[in-house]
Amino acid sequence: MASEIRLVIVDDHEVVRMGLTSLFETHAEVKVVGQAGSVQDALEVVRQEKPDVVVMDVRLADGSGVEACREIRSELPDTRVIMLTSYSDDEALFASIMAGASGYILKQTRGRVVVEAVTTVARGGSLFDPLVAGRVLERLRGQTTSRPDDPISTLTPQERRILHLIADGKTNKEIAKEVYLSDKTVKHYVSNILQKLGLARRSEAAAFIARFEAEHGGEEPSSSS
């Protein structure tokens, strides 16, 4: 990496983009090489500029910043992404880590801390506390005891959460908003879940969960851990 850190700022609020750009103009080690206000524009700018770091809003007008992070990290593994959000949310944090983000900061964070975050991840560091990483690992393990006759054990933690939301009657769009994924990705998840469980329609999910609880002493598929 060159001594000068190349940065792209992605947020759907122009005021936020301008504020962050002004902040970094006072720090010679960081150069803002691009801005974007949507997922589509972000991907175009990042592909063109190939920055060292992207500061990415979690929620964008045309989709999920988490999904954009996943795509950027897949195409440009040397580009680090810091997720930016207005509120603390465990689900967004988990989704960000799973998408390959190197950090997660709040918009209320002081400017000095934001600059330090960018320089830290540009050098290969991470902003995630070890305790946070531990929570993610627990979720990946599923925190449930698998049984040979338990079809739920074939689902990933994310799939179990989505199954629970399907059973609650939520649409793909509502699920996408809750788990910070695109509608298209949620549709793919739903298809995989139904296939794994041998269900033909999403309307059968509620009945499946009710039957599962009856057969396993009232236990529910884990939806949040």
Stockholm file with secondary structure:
# STOCKHOLM 1.0

chainA/1-225         MASEIRLVIVDDHEVVRMGLTSLFETHAEVKVVGQAGSVQDALEVVRQEKPDVVVMDVRLADGSGVEACREIRSELPDTRVIMLTSYSDDEALFASIMAGASGYILKQTRGRVVVEAVTTVARGGSLFDPLVAGRVLERLRGQTTSRPDDPISTLTPQERRILHLIADGKTNKEIAKEVYLSDKTVKHYVSNILQKLGLARRSEAAAFIARFEAEHGGEEPSSSS
#=GR chainA/1-225 SS CCSSEEEEEECSCHHHHHHHHHHHHTCTTEEEEEEESSHHHHHHHHHHHCCSEEEEESEETTEEHHHHHHHHHHHCTTSEEEEEESSCCHHHHHHHHHTTCSEEEETTSCHHHHHHHHHHHHTTCCCCCHHHHHHHHHHHHCSSCCCTTCGGGGSCHHHHHHHHHHHTTCCHHHHHHHHTCCHHHHHHHHHHHHHHHTCSSGGGHHHHHHHHHHHTTTCCCCSCC
#=GC SS_cons         CCSSEEEEEECSCHHHHHHHHHHHHTCTTEEEEEEESSHHHHHHHHHHHCCSEEEEESEETTEEHHHHHHHHHHHCTTSEEEEEESSCCHHHHHHHHHTTCSEEEETTSCHHHHHHHHHHHHTTCCCCCHHHHHHHHHHHHCSSCCCTTCGGGGSCHHHHHHHHHHHTTCCHHHHHHHHTCCHHHHHHHHHHHHHHHTCSSGGGHHHHHHHHHHHTTTCCCCSCC
//
